């Protein structure tokens, strides 16, 4: 894929899908800014990739705004922004409570909204750029035991489409990548102590047409495409990376 080196910011970049995204963007020649609530993980990865690491908690406006100011001043304005930070736990809807609901919404929906508000002015001033939001197939088709999560990811898809329309005049593309079941540390943590979740994940994996669970690199490669010059005319799109378990009509 054709690529022009840029500054690429990835939230939740220290592990899992975020780490894989940082790696493929670095391989494409971009200067990667790894942001995460885990500063030690972000710093270790940034050092390996000759990038930069900043602490960022997407649930806190002060944290996002502070990181944005530091990054713009010390590294430069990111023209690729990847909203990857996310979190969930699997349980029946009626077992969820306000605290769980608020945490899922704060990380998966309000977080990306906040990051976009902080960094889009820089993309406008730079004359264009890419915003790539990591949602989920749960937000496209629903997912048992993930009612709140599915709602946030569906909201993120709609939010992305609206930004794509609003900022097209600024030459900013906004697209969404929707992973299916993916082998990440979070999935391993969820299933380790949750028998119901483990059975659910196993059932989904069994029904994937390509007969395997997705790997973080599968998602990262889709992000790399949307960040490339080859995707300059692609905006407002929702790309499912799920091994075929869900297919767009």
N, C-alpha and C positions, 0 to 999 in steps of 0.2 A: 504493500500500500504506500502511496505517496504520502510524505509527511514533511511538515515544516516545523522545526524545533520551536516549542513554546513552553511556557510555564504551566504545569498541570497540577491542580490541587485535588487531593482525594481525601474525603472525610472517612473516618473509621478505617484508616489505611494500614494499621499496624499488623493485621492478621486476616486470615480467611480470604474472602473475595477482594477486600480492599488491598491486601498485600499483593495479590496476583495482579490487580489493576495497576498498582504502582510499578510492578516489575515490567509489564508489557509496555507501559508508557515510557519508562526509562529506556527500554530496548529500542523503542521507536525514535529515540533521540531527544525526548522532552526532558526538561528540568522538573523533577517531581518534588512536590511539597506534600509530605506525609503528615496528616493531622489526625489526632486520636486523643482519647482521654488517657490512654496509656502512653506516657511520655517516653518511658524506657523502650517500649516496643517500637515506637515511631522513630526514635533516635537511632536504634540499631539498624533498622531497615534503611533509613535515609543515609546513614554512613556507608552502607553496602552499595547503595545506588548512586552515590555522589549527589544526593539530593539534600533536602532540608526538612526538618521536623519541627512541628509546633503543637503545643497542647491546645485542644479544642473540645469543649463539651457542647454539642449542638443543642442541648436542652437549655442552655444558659445564654441569654443575649449578650451579657458582658463578655463571656468567654469567646463567643464568635466574633464580636466586634473588635476585641483586643487582638485576636489572632489575625483578623483581616488587616488591621492597621499595621501590625508588625510585618506581615508577609509583603504587603504592598510596598512598604518602605525598605525592607531589608533584602528581599529577593526580587521583587518586581510584581507586576500585575498578572495574576493567572488569567489566561485566556481559554483554558480548559478547566472546567469545574465539574467534579464528579461527586455527587451526593450518594455516598455508599453506606454511611453509618446507619445501622439498623439493629433491632432487637425484638425478640418474641419469646414466648413460652406457650406450649400447646396445652389447652384445657377446654372443656365444654364452656360455652358462653355463660351459662348460669353460675359457673364457679368463678368467673372473673369478678373483680370488684373495682371500686373507683381508683384505688392506688395503682393497680395493674393497668387499667384503662388509660390513666393519665400518663404513665411511663411510656406505654407503647405509642400513644399519639405524640408525645413530646419528642421522642427519638425519631420515629419513622415519618411523621408528617410535618409537625411544626419545625423540626430541625432543618430539613431541606428548604422550607420556606424562608427560614431565618438566614441560612447560608446564601441563598439566592439574593435576598435583599442586600446582604453585605457585599457581595462580589459582583453583581450585575453592573453597577455603575462603572467598575473598572473595565469590563468587557465593552461597554458602550463607548467609553473614552478611547479604548484601543482600536475601535472600528470593527469589532466583531469577535466571535469566539464560539465556544461550544459549552453547553450545559448538558450533562448526561446524568440522569437520575436512575438509581437502581431501585426498582419497585419489586414486584413479584407476580408470578402467575396467580397467586392467591388473590391479587387485586383485580385480575382479569376474569377469573372463573369461580372464585370462592374456594375456600379450603376448610374442611371440617376441623374443629378444634382451634381455629385461628380467626374467629369472628372480628375481633378488634383489629388485629394485624391486617386482615384482608381489607377492612374498611380504610385503614390508613394508606395502604398501597394503592387501592382504587382511587383514593383522593389524590395521591401523588401523580398517578397517570393523568387525571383530569387537569391538575395543576400544571403539569408539563405541557400539555397540549395548548393550554391557554397562554402560557409564557411563549410558546413557539409562535403563536399568532401575534402576540403583542410586540415581540422583539425581533421579528423577521425584518422589519424596516432598518434595524441596526446591524443586520448581517450576523445575528446570533442564532444558531440553531439549538433547539432543545428537544432531546429525545429521551426515551425511557427504555431501559433494558429490564426484562422480567425473567429472572431465574426461575427454573423449576426446582425440584429437590436437588440440593447441592451439598456435597460433603465438606462442611466447614466445621471449625471448632465449636461454633454455637450449636449446630445440629448435634454434635457429639455430646455437648453439655446437656442439652435438653433431653436427649434419649437416655442418658446414663442413669438418671434417677426418676424417670417417668415412663412406666411400663405402657401406659395407654399411648403416649406419644411414640414410643418405640414401635409399637404395632402399627400405628398409622403411617409412620415413615416407611416401614418395611413394605406395607401394602402398596404405597405409591411407587416405591422403587421397583417392585415386581411388575408393575404395569407400564413402565417406561418402554416405548417401542424400541428404542435403541439399546435396551437391556443393560443399562448401567446408570448409576447415580452421576449427576453432573459434578465436575470438578471446578474449583475456583478459576482455573485457567480458561475454561469454556466461556465463562461470563466475561472475563478480562479481555478475551480476543474480540468479543462483540463490542466492548467499550472502545478498544483500539481502533476498530473500523469506524465507529461513529466520530471518533476524534481525528480521523485521518482526512486528508484532502479529498480522498475518494468519496467521502460522505458529505461534501460541501452542499449538495442539493437535497439533502435528507433532513427534514425537520418535522416535528409534531408526530413522530412515529413511535410505536410501541413494539419492541422486538422481543419475542419470547425465545428464551434459550433453555429448553426444557426436555430435550431428547425426544420431542414429539408427543409428550403426554397431553399437551394442549396445543391446539392448532387454530389459528385465526381463520375466520370465515372469509 
